[in-house]
Amino acid sequence: MRVHRPLTAVAFVMSCAVAHAGVILTVAPTPFTTTAGVTGNPLDVLLTNTGASAISIDAFSFEVSTSNPQIIFTGADESTNAAPYLFLGDSTFGPNIDTATGQSLIASDVGLASVMVGAGVEVGLGRVLFDVTAQASPGSFPVTFTSLATSLSDPAGNAIAITSITDGTIVIGQVGTVVPEPSSLATVTLGLLLWAAGAIRRRRYSRSRGSSRATNE
């Protein structure tokens, strides 16, 4: 027999009313900034229940993709950073949950026990890893969900409505663009001031010696 495992520490469990729940899927952090040649960049796919009732989730799947061929999705796993993984300790497929990688990534999992996600609770559906090739050009590139491959289901196998999806953004910065730290900038500024003061003193000394010679003559 399957059991419901509450996700919140609150013992109060509300009835699961999927039709009245608000379920939002997001990619975080966004924008995510990286540079060409960097591998193992992490993104989280998150689910937030914004409804007034708890929802019971038995399984999920999602697909994310990018139009930039220089961004390669390499895997998805349970190690979410922004929020605890939905089926942490109760995963059927984990720790690695990806089923397809490349310019698009598909991931899915089924809980050994269905999970009750309380109102206002945010959980992770997976950490998505991606590489940026060394040839990638700087720019901003969207990470989008594919609706046909993105779904949630309850213990009875019924679909749970996803009310809103927020896509993410990957920003590839210019390689070699480094902003000096405040301490380094202060050191450089002090050095320039000292150099300028020394130059002024040398100029005054030269003028003083010239005046003395003219007087002696």
C-alpha positions in Angstrom: 0.0 0.0 0.0 1.4 3.4 -0.9 1.6 6.0 1.8 1.6 9.8 1.8 4.7 11.4 3.3 4.1 15.0 4.5 6.8 17.4 3.2 6.3 20.1 5.8 7.0 19.9 9.5 3.5 21.0 10.2 1.3 18.0 11.3 -1.8 19.6 9.8 -2.6 17.8 6.5 -5.2 19.3 4.2 -7.2 17.3 1.7 -5.6 17.2 -1.8 -7.7 19.4 -4.1 -5.8 19.4 -7.4 -8.3 21.5 -9.2 -7.9 24.4 -6.8 -4.1 24.2 -6.4 -1.7 26.6 -8.0 1.4 24.9 -9.3 4.3 26.9 -10.7 7.4 25.4 -12.4 10.5 27.6 -12.6 14.2 27.4 -13.5 16.6 28.9 -10.9 18.8 30.8 -10.6 17.8 33.0 -13.6 19.6 34.6 -15.2 22.5 32.2 -14.7 25.8 33.8 -15.8 28.8 31.7 -17.1 31.5 31.9 -19.7 32.6 29.9 -22.7 34.4 26.7 -21.9 32.9 26.2 -18.4 31.5 22.8 -17.7 29.2 21.4 -15.0 27.0 24.6 -14.6 24.0 23.8 -12.3 20.4 24.9 -12.7 17.5 23.8 -10.5 14.0 23.0 -11.8 11.6 24.0 -9.0 8.0 23.4 -8.2 6.0 25.8 -6.0 2.5 25.1 -4.6 0.9 28.5 -4.5 -2.6 27.2 -3.9 -4.5 27.0 -0.6 -4.5 23.2 -0.5 -1.8 20.5 -0.3 -1.2 18.4 -3.3 -0.1 14.8 -3.4 2.5 14.0 -6.1 3.4 10.5 -7.2 5.5 11.2 -10.3 6.8 13.9 -12.6 8.6 14.5 -15.8 10.1 17.6 -17.4 11.9 18.7 -20.5 14.1 21.8 -20.9 15.8 23.0 -24.0 17.8 25.8 -25.5 18.2 27.1 -29.0 21.9 27.6 -28.6 23.8 24.5 -29.9 26.9 25.6 -27.9 25.0 24.9 -24.6 24.8 21.2 -23.9 22.7 19.7 -21.2 24.7 16.8 -19.7 22.6 15.3 -16.9 20.0 15.7 -14.1 20.1 14.4 -10.6 18.6 14.8 -7.1 21.2 17.3 -5.8 19.0 20.4 -5.9 20.3 23.5 -4.2 17.5 26.0 -4.0 15.0 23.6 -2.4 14.9 20.0 -1.2 14.4 17.3 -3.8 10.7 16.1 -4.1 11.5 12.4 -3.7 14.6 12.7 -1.5 15.1 9.3 0.1 12.1 7.9 -1.8 13.3 8.0 -5.4 12.8 5.2 -7.9 15.2 6.4 -10.5 17.7 8.5 -8.5 20.2 9.8 -8.0 20.5 10.4 -11.7 17.1 11.1 -13.2 17.8 12.2 -16.8 16.6 10.0 -19.7 17.9 12.2 -22.6 20.6 14.8 -22.8 22.0 17.2 -25.4 20.5 20.5 -26.6 17.4 19.3 -24.8 17.1 17.3 -21.5 14.4 15.1 -20.3 14.2 13.9 -16.7 11.6 12.0 -14.7 11.1 10.2 -11.4 8.5 8.2 -9.4 8.3 8.2 -5.7 8.5 5.1 -3.7 5.8 6.9 -1.6 3.7 9.8 -2.9 4.7 13.1 -1.4 2.3 15.7 0.1 3.4 19.2 -0.9 1.8 21.7 1.4 0.5 25.1 0.5 3.3 27.6 -0.1 6.0 24.9 -0.2 8.7 24.8 -2.8 10.5 21.6 -3.8 13.1 20.7 -6.3 12.4 18.4 -9.3 16.0 18.1 -10.3 19.4 19.7 -10.7 20.2 20.2 -14.3 23.9 20.3 -15.4 25.1 21.9 -18.6 28.4 22.7 -20.4 29.2 25.7 -22.5 31.6 25.0 -25.4 34.8 27.0 -25.8 33.4 28.3 -29.1 30.3 29.8 -27.6 29.6 33.5 -28.3 28.5 35.9 -25.6 24.8 36.6 -25.2 21.6 35.8 -23.4 19.8 32.5 -24.2 16.5 31.2 -22.9 16.0 27.8 -21.3 12.4 26.8 -22.0 10.2 24.0 -20.8 8.6 21.7 -23.4 5.0 21.5 -22.3 4.2 18.1 -23.9 7.0 16.4 -22.0 6.4 18.2 -18.7 3.8 16.8 -16.3 2.9 15.8 -12.8 0.6 13.0 -11.6 -1.1 12.0 -8.3 -1.2 8.5 -6.7 -4.2 7.6 -8.8 -2.3 8.4 -12.0 -4.4 11.6 -12.7 -2.6 14.6 -14.1 -2.0 17.5 -11.8 -2.6 20.8 -13.6 0.5 23.1 -13.9 -0.9 26.6 -13.7 2.2 28.5 -14.7 5.7 27.9 -16.1 8.6 30.4 -15.9 11.4 29.8 -18.3 15.0 30.6 -17.4 17.9 32.4 -19.0 21.6 31.5 -19.4 23.9 34.5 -19.9 27.3 33.7 -21.5 29.7 36.5 -20.6 32.8 37.8 -22.4 35.9 35.7 -21.6 38.7 37.6 -19.9 36.5 40.5 -18.7 37.6 40.9 -15.1 36.4 43.7 -12.8 39.1 44.6 -10.2 38.3 44.0 -6.6 37.9 47.1 -4.5 41.2 46.4 -2.6 43.1 45.9 -5.9 41.6 49.1 -7.4 42.6 51.1 -4.3 46.2 49.8 -4.5 46.4 50.8 -8.2 44.9 54.2 -7.4 47.4 54.8 -4.5 50.3 53.8 -6.8 49.3 56.3 -9.4 49.0 59.0 -6.8 52.4 58.3 -5.4 53.9 58.2 -8.9 52.3 61.6 -9.7 53.6 63.1 -6.4 57.1 61.8 -7.2 57.0 63.3 -10.6 56.0 66.7 -9.3 58.8 66.6 -6.7 61.4 65.8 -9.3 60.1 68.6 -11.6 60.3 71.1 -8.7 63.8 69.9 -7.8 65.0 70.3 -11.4 63.6 73.8 -11.5 65.3 74.7 -8.2 68.7 73.5 -9.4 68.3 75.5 -12.6 67.5 78.7 -10.6 70.5 78.1 -8.3 72.9 77.8 -11.2 71.6 80.9 -12.9 72.1 82.9 -9.6 75.6 81.6 -9.1 76.6 82.6 -12.6 
